[in-house]
Amino acid sequence: MRTSDFDYDLPPELIAQTPIEPRDASRLLVVNRASGELAHRHFRDIGDYLRPGDLLVANRSRVIPARLAGRKAGSGGAVEVLLLARRPDLGADTWETLVRPGRRIREGQELLFAAPDADAQASALAATVLARTEAGGRILRFLPPASGEPVDAVLARLGSVPLPPYIRAPLTDPERYQTVYSREPGSAAAPTAGLHFTPELLARLNAQGVQTAFVLLHVGLDTFRPVEVEDPSEHKMHSEAFALDAEAAAQINAARERGGRIVAVGTTSVRVLESLPDGPTVAPAQGQTTLFIRPGYQFRWVDALITNFHLPRSSLLMLVSAFAGYDLMRRAYAEAVAARYRFFSFGDAMLIL
């Protein structure tokens, strides 16, 4: 298939600019792979489609204040840095980043960061550019602050939550771009399928016999970029850190043993599960994944999927098309556009059974 096969027309007004309240009031398009039936519901109704013994597998990663405004030492030119992933293999306080404008940011360049209201010459934090990445980003090493604070503490104070570029409205509550179960900081973007859950909804599902297990994948570069080559096989996925602990592995194996379905909450959870080795059971694992799922892929661990509506020509749209079937996904997206669903990060959801 070609990348252009995953394009579609989306009226700009359907790109959600603000989150809906309460979280579970978003709409839910239910897609049945066996029958091809589409049903229009609300997310709070999702329990009608889940069974006792099913297991939700959700990503507990938390968005960090990853966007930093700074300047180049010497010229004073403005720069914006987006923290993507820690690189402890390259040294302490070393990160893989995107830098804009990046064309003139070369190895050895020093970047300076200060609070927005600080004096123009003040610098709370400095970083040195170590290298350029294959994806066009930069490896930065942050230097020990003169204040003596840990680098992470200064980054948390100076940074802001990086909303996707298609969201232009300011976010009044940063917690609204976090899932209610987020725990481990590290993502440059939220695993947005989980934004629809409330503590009350999770409690109702648990009382219904639907359990929840948590995995970890820190969301990185590929959330922000489309597939730019026409042949998807030539697209290189950015590496993202993932982890499956012993508790989650045991829950997955128990669900399989009792005949329950593994319901992935979001494409990030899918990529964790499908990055695991083949075998009759799963075992604890951690590492880096570059898994790129597109039509033709044979899923091994995921039985159902909760997901948002994704950007045209994106690797995420290719993943859901692989899971549901290309023709069914095109029909579902056309139905969602016609029914005026809200799209992308703060938009509505889809349940693929």
N, C-alpha and C positions, 0 to 999 in steps of 0.2 A: 504494500500500500504506500501511497505518497502522503507527504505532510499536508498537501492541499486537500486531501480527502477529509481532513479533520477541521476544516474551516466551516464557519456558519455565520449567518447574518444575525446580529444582535442589536436591537435598538438601544442607543446609549442610555436612555432613561431607565432601562431594566437593570443597570449595574447598581447594586445597592450601595448607597453612600453612608448609611448609618445602620446600626443593629436594631432589630425589632425587639420590642419588650412585651411580655416577658420572653425569655429566650426560646421557650418551646411553643410560642405562638406562630413561629415560621411555618410556611406551607411545606407539605411533604408529597412528592410525587412517588408513588409506589409502582415499581416496575417488576413484573413477573416474567422471568426469563422463559419459563416453561410454556405459558399460555400467550405471552406477548401482551397481556392486559396491562393497562395503565389506570391507576386510581389516584384521585386528588383528595388528599387528607391534610391534617395539620400534624406537626411533629409530636405534639402531646398525645396523639393517637397511636404512636409507634408500637405500643404494647399490644395492640390488636393483631400485629403481624409477627410477634415474637412468642415463643413457646417455653414452658418450663423446661429447664435443662439447657437452653441456649446460653451462649457465652459471648458477651460484648467484649471486644478487645480494643482498648483505647490507648492513645498516645499521651503520656503524662508530661511531655516536654512543656516547658514554660518559655514564653517569649522574653528575651532580654532587651534592655534599652540599647539596641544595637546600632542606632544611627547617631553618628557624631559629626558635629560641625567643627571644622578646624581651619588651619591656614598653613601654607608652606613657610618653613623657616627661610629667612632671607628675603624673598620677594613679597611675602605676606598674602599671596594669592589664596582665595577661598577654596576649600576642598570639603567634600562630604564623604564620610567613610561609613560603610555598612559592614559590621562584624558578621562573618558567616560561620566560622568554625575555629575552635582552638586547635593549635598545632603544637602540642607538647613535644612531639618528636623533633621539632626544630628549636626548642628552648622554652624557658619559662616566659609567660606573658606574651606568647607569640600567637598571632591570629591570621587566618586566611580572610581576606576582605575584598569588597568592591570599593574602588575609589573613583569619585567623579570630581572634576574631569580627570580621567586617568592617562590621557595621552602623554602628558609631560611629566608624569610621576615616575621617576627612574630609581634604580637601586641606589641606596645611599642617601636619598632625600629624607630630610627630617620634617615631620609634621607636628604641629603644636595644637593643643586643644585646651580651651578654657570655658568657663561658664559664660552664658550669653551676656550677662550684665557685668562681666569683668573688664578691666582696663585692656585696651587694645594690645598692649605689650605683655600682658600677664599670660602665663601658661601654667595650667594645673597639671598637664600631662604632655609628654612628648613621645613620639614613636619614630622608629627608623624603618624605611622600606628595605626589606632584605632581598626580595625577588619578585618577579612577575610569574603568575600562574598560567597554566595552559589555557584556562578559561578567560584570561584577560584580567584577572584580579591581581591583588598585591598581597604579599606576605609582610605583615607589620610586626615588629617587636616593640612593645611598650616599655619605656625606661622607668626605673624606680622614681616615684614622685618625690619632689623636694620636701613635701609635707611629711613624708614617712608613712603615709597611708598605703594599704595594699592597692595594687593597680585595679583590682576588681571593684573596690569601693569607689574609686574615683570614676571609673567607667560608668558605674551605676548612677552616680550623681550627675555626670555630664551628658549621658546619652538620653535618647528618647526612643519610644516604641516605634519601629519602622512600619507604618501602614503601607500596603501595596500602592503603586503609583496611580492606579485607577480610582482610588478613594481620595477625593479632594476635600471632603468635609472633615473638620477637626474632630478628634475623639475626646469627648468630655470626660469619660471615665476609662482610663487605661485598662482596668480589669475587664472591661467588656471585650477586649481583644485577647483574653485568656480563657481557657476552659475552666470550669469550676473545679476540676480535678487536677489541674496543672501543678506540678511539684518541683521538677528539676530544671533550672534555668539552662538555656543553651540554644534556643531557636531564634532564627531571624524572622520568622513568620509563624502565625498560629496554625495548628492543625485544625482547620476551620470546621470540619464536620462535627467536631465535638462541642462547638460553641452553642449548639441547640439544646444541650442537656442542662437541666437544673438539678440541684440536690434532691428536690421533691420527686422529680420524674425518675431519677435513678433509684430512689427508695421504693417507689411504686413498682418498678420493674423487678427489683430484688424481691419484694413481697410476692410477686407473680412467679418467682422461681427463675428469673433471668439474672445470672451472675455477671460480674464485671472483672476483667483482668486488665492489668496495665503493662504496656511495653513502653519503650523509649526510642524515639528517633528525633534528633535535632534537625529541624527543617532548615535547609540552606539555599543555595543559589538557584536550583531549578524551579523553585516556586516563582521566581521573578523573571524568568526568561522563556520565550517560546522556542519551539524547535525551528531552527532557521534554515536547515538543509532540507531539500525536497525529498531525499531518501532518508527515512528515519533511522535506518541502520547505521548511518554515518554520524548520528548525534551522540555526543559523549555526555553521559550523565555525571553530574557533580557528586563527589563522594560525601556521604552523610553518616554520622555516627549513630549506631543503634545498639540496643541491649534488650535481652529477654532474661529476666531473673528466674530463680528456681520456683518461686511461688506461681508466677504466671505460666511457666512451663507445666507445672503440675495441674493447674486449672484447665489448660488447653487439653492435656491428655485425659483428664477426668471427663471433660465435656464430650470428647470423641468416644470415650468408652461407654458413656450412657446414651449415646445417640443424639446428643445436642448439636446444634449448628454453631460454627464459629462465625460470628458477625463482626466484621472489621469496621471500626469507626474511623473512616477516612482512609485516604490513599497511603498516608504514612504508616498506618498500622498494617495495611496490606504489604507494603514493602518490607517491613520487619519480618512478618510471617513468611513471606515467600523468599526471603533471603536465607532462611534456615535450611539445613541439609535435608535431603530426602530421608525417609525412614518411617517406621510404624509409629513412632512417638517423637515429640520434640524434647530438646534438652536445653538448659540455659546456654545462652550465647551472647557474645558482644563483638563488635568490630565496626568495619566500614562497609557500606553497601553502595554500589553503583548500578543496582538492578534497574533495567529499563523494560517495563512491561508494555507490550503492544499486541494487537490482534495476532492470534496464532499461539500465544502463550498458554500453557496448560497449568491452571491453578492447582495447588496441592493442599493448602491449608485453609483457604477462605471459602465459606459457603454462602455468605450474604455480605452486602456492603452498604454502609451508610456514607453518603458523600454529598458534597455541594455541587453546584454547576460550574464547570471549569472553562478557562479561557480557550478560544479557538487556537488550533495548531499547537496545543500544549501536550507535554508528556503525560499530564494527568488525565486529559481527555482520551488519550490513547489507552491509558490503563483501564478506565471504566468501559471503554469500547471493547477491550479484550475480555473483560469480565461479563458484560451483558450481551455482547454481539454488536457488531458495527451497525447493522441496519436497524436494530431495535434502539440503539442509542441515538441514532439520527432522528428516528421517529419521536423518541422521548424528548429530545431537545427542541424539536419543532413544536411539540405539544406544549412544552414549558414556555416557549416564547409566545405562542398564540394565547396561552392562558395568563400571560403577564406575571410569570414568576419573577422573583428577584434573584439576580445572578451574582456569582463570585463570593468573596470572603464573608460579607455580611448578608449574603442572600439566603434563599430557601434551600431545602435539602431534598435528596432523593434516596429511597431505600430500594436496593436491587436484590430481589429474592431469587 
